[in-house]
Amino acid sequence: MSKHSTPGHSRNALTKTQKFSIAGVATLGAAALAFSLVPGTEATSQAADVSPVAFAASADAQQAVHASVTKQQSNADKQAKDAAAKAAADKKAADEAAAKKKAEDERKAKEAASRAAARKPVYANNLDGWIRQSLDIMKSKGIPGSYEGLHRNIMRESTGNPNAMNGWDINAQNGTPSIGLLQVIQPTFDAYHVEGTSTNIYDPVANIVAAANYAADKYGSMDNVNGAY
């Protein structure tokens, strides 16, 4: 058998050869790995650098949205406050205007009442005053008569005494005595009573006006009466 075919010797030579091959491959692999990592480091770095940038951009967008929402809310709140303030101001102005108008209306009403009171005549509580008040009422009711005609007949009938009563004439005998300034019997007073005057036959103005109304109906006017009527 050839010496080159010795199994033990051949196995040992291959083992050494393999060791050298493995070592070489390992060295080349390490070098290749190291070389491949150099450019990869920049790419990896770039990729790593992108992530914080994207995160920062997202955070900025969120802040911008938050700021926009906050601003809108602030604007809405301001508008609501402004609207409420305007409404309150408008209501206050309206209330003040209404109060001013009410005060002005009340002032005008008082002035009108004062003027009316100033224009309203004040009559003396005597024969002259009774005749003048009666004439004003007669004028408003369309009843004719003059101061002279009333005064003349009053002095003849009662001498100006509103409580005068005839207890002896035919009327008294019939149970309806003549009463008052113009000596009117109750049925005649009731029939010719003028609305707005007293219903008391002894009231001097009511008595004069009722008698004048009767005389106007029967004689045309109290001015035409010169005796018992």
ABEGO torsion letter per residue (X at the ends): XBAAABAAAAAAAAAAAAAAAAAAAAAAAAAAAAAAAAAAAAAAAAAAAAAAAAAAAAAAAAAAAAAAAAAAAAAAAAAAAAAAAAAAAAAAAAAAAAAAAAAAAAAAAAAAAAAAAAABBBBBBBAAAAAAAAAAAAAAAGBBEBAAAAAAAAAAAAGGBAABBBAABAAAAAGBBBBEAAGBBAAAAAAABBBGBBABAABAAAAAAAAAAAAAAAAGBAAABABBX
